Amino acid sequence: MNSPAVDKHAEEMVKAFFDIRPTDYKLPTSSLSRGNAQKVVVAREVSMNKKLLVAAQPTRGVDIGAIESIQKTLEEAKKWSWSFACFYRAGGNHLALG
C-alpha cells in the first residue's frame, strides 16, 4: 500500500495536523526528538479509528511545545466521537483522569 495518494496523505498529516518535525515522514522514529517521537505514537494511535484510546501519561518527559501538540491532538480525537481516558501522574503515586 505504497501509493502516491497514501504518501501524500501521510505527508499532509505529519505537516498540518500532527505537527511532527522534521516533516519527512519517512525518517525512522528513532532519529526524532523525544517530543516528536511521542507525537508519532499519539498520531499512530488516533489514526487507527478505534473506539477507545487509553493514554497513560502521554506527555511525560517531553517539552512544552510537544505537550501542547499532544493535548491538541487528543482534544481533536474527542471531537471525532472517540472514547478515551488520559491518566496523568498528579504527585506521589496517584493518577488523575484528564
Protein Blocks (a to p, Z undefined) as FASTA:
>chain_A
ZZfklmmmmmmmmmmmnopacfblkbcfklpcfklmmmmmmmmmmmnopabdcdehklgo
iafklmmmmmmmmmmmmmnopacdddddeehjbdcdZZ
